[in-house]
Amino acid sequence: MLTIHAAPLVLPVGAAAVAGGSGGGAVAVDGDRIAAIGPYEDVVAAHPAARVRRWPGLLTPGLRQDRARELLTRCYHPDPREAEELGELPLWGEEFERLAATMDTARRAGSIRRGLQRMLRHGTTHVVGPFGADEPVLRTALSRSGLVQAPGRPGDGPPDLDPFAAGGDLTATAHGPLTVGGRADLTVFDVADEAALRAGGARHCVATVLAGRLVHRAR
């Protein structure tokens, strides 16, 4: 089914922002591809039978996570049932090393799956490796998640689920521009503009679309 994702502001990256008056901007998605980008009224008029999803805030390309390997192999993502004991944030450094000393394969696999889910909740659609063939648990979980392995140099600094933590702007942090005919990897943030997004970070993500599929929604 063709779906139109609409928001007050669309930032395709590499092209002009689309605000489109009272209706805002919109991206039409057909299968796993982008069929149209433009003012809401124009996109709806061209695709009158499409399902419409209206979102608050800002629609952008999906983000690229440069610290994915560290987040998945050098961090532990607590299960919600462990929150009282371990908290809810990823554990790394000495805390991770203490857990890793007694961690079996099943617990490690659970942490990796939760880490991937939490990346999706932060607007991530692409991850930078490397992910070695000698890590079957990691590679299997990554393949099942649908996240795209992207070329690039792993980031510096402590691992952080927020791709903006490295300090880059949207152009530097997005996986690439939204283009008609391109793969439909996009995300929505409940903020007014790019400045607010950089200030508040990817925790404001309310929806992530991966190859046309809505894989995360916060409302």
N, C-alpha and C positions, 0 to 999 in steps of 0.2 A: 504493500500500500504506500502511495506517495504521501509523505508527511511534510508539513510546513512548520518549521521552528521559528517562532517570532519573538522578538525582544525589542525594548525601546531603542537599543543601540546595537548594531552589528559592526564588529571590527574584523574585516577579512584578513588583515595584514597584507601589505604589498599593494593595497588598493584603498580607495577612499572609504571612510566610514559611511555606514548607511543608517540614517535616523528616520527618514521617510515621513516626517510630519507626525500627525496624531497616532498613526498606526505603527510607527517605528520601522524597523528593518526585519527582513525574513530570509531564511534559507530553506529552499525546498529540497527534500531528500527523496530520491527514488531508488529503492534497494540500498546498495552501499555507496551510491554516488550522489553528488550534488547536482541537482537539476537546474537550479536558479538561485540567484542572490540579488536582492534589491529591496526597494520599499515594499512594505507589507501589502499595500493596496494593489501594487502591480503584480506581485508574486501570486496573490490569491486570485486575481482576475485571470491570470494565465493558467492557473490550476484550480478551477472551482470545485472539483470533486475531492481535493486533498483533505486529509485530516489535519487539523491545526492544533499545535501545542503552543500556548502562549506562556512565556517565561518573563520573570522580572529582570531588570538590570541589563547586563552586557553579554552578548553572544560572541564567542571568539573561536579560533581554531583550538583543537586539543593541545595540551602542553607536553613538553618533552622533559622527562625526568633523567637528569645526568648522573644521579647518585643511586641508580636503581640496584646495581650489584651490591653496594654496601647496605642498602636498606633491606635487601632480601637475604643476604648471607652473613652480615656482620651486625644485624639488629634482631632483637626478638620482639615480635608484635603480640602482646598479651591477648589471650582469649578473654572475652567479657567476664567469664566466670572467675578469672584470675585478678580482676580489677582491684579487689580489696587488698590483695597481697602485693601485686606488682604495679598497680596503677593502669592507666589506659594508653600512655605514650610509649613509643618504641624505646627499648632498652638497648644501649650500645656501650662500648668501652668495657670497663671492669665488670659492670652488671651483666652484660651479655656474656663475657668470658666465664663468669661463675655459672651461669645457666647452661652454657654450651658444654661444659665439662660433663654434665649428666643428661644431656638432651638426646633422646632417641630419634630415629628417623621419622616416626609419626608426629612427634611434637614439632620437629623442625619443619615438616611439610605443612602442618597447620599454621605455623608462623608465616611461612612464605605465602600461603593462600590469603591470609589476613592482610599481609603487607600489600599484595597486589590489589585487593579490594579497597584498601585505604588509599592507594594511589589513584584509583578510579574516582574516589570521593574527593580528590584534590584536583580533578580535571585532567589527569594524565592519560594520554592515549599512546604515547611513544616512550620507549625506554632505551637508554644507552647501556650496552654491555661492557665487557664481553661476558657471554654466558657459555662456559665451556661444555664440551660434549661429555666430560667426566662428571657432570652434575645433573644426573637424570631427574632427580626430584625437582630441582629448580626449572629445568627446561620443560618438563611436563606441565608444571603449574603455569608457567608463562604461556605456553601454547594454548592451554585451556582458557586462559583469561581473555585472549583475543588481543592483548596489547601488542603493539608493533615494535619489533627490535629495530632501532635506528642507529645509523653510523654516527660516530662522534667521539670526542674525548671525554672520559668520565670527569665529573666535576671535582673541585677541591672543597675542603672544609668538611665539617661534620655532616652526617646524613640528616636530611630533613625531608619530610613528605611534601612540603611546599616547594614546587619547582622555582618559585620566585625568591626563595631564601638565598640563592646565590647572588641576587642583586640585579639580574638582567631585566630588561623591559619586555613587553609582550613580543616584539619582533624576535628578540634573542631567545625567548623561552617557548614560544609556540613551535609545534612540530613543522610548520610551514604554512603557507597561505591557504585560505579557503578559495577554491576555484571551481567554476562550473565544469563538470566532468570529472573532477577530482574525487578522491575517496572522502566519504562523509564522516570525518573525525572532528567533532566540535564539542564545545563545552559552554556552560552558561554560569555567570557569577552574579549574585545579587548585590551588585554595586553600580554606581552611576556612570563611571567612566574608567579609563585606563589608570589614571592617577590614583583613584580610590582602590582599584584592584592591586596595584603595586604596594600601596600603603597597608591594605588589609590582608593581602595574600590569598592563596588559593583555598583557604578554609571557607571562603564564601561561595564555593561551588555548589550549585543547586541541581545541575544536570550534566551528565557526560554521555555523549553519543559516540559509539565506536563502530565504524563501518556501517552506519545507519541504524544501529541498534541502541536503544536507550538502556544503558547498563548501570546508570546511577541517577536517581532523582531524590532530592531532599524534601520535596513538597509535591 
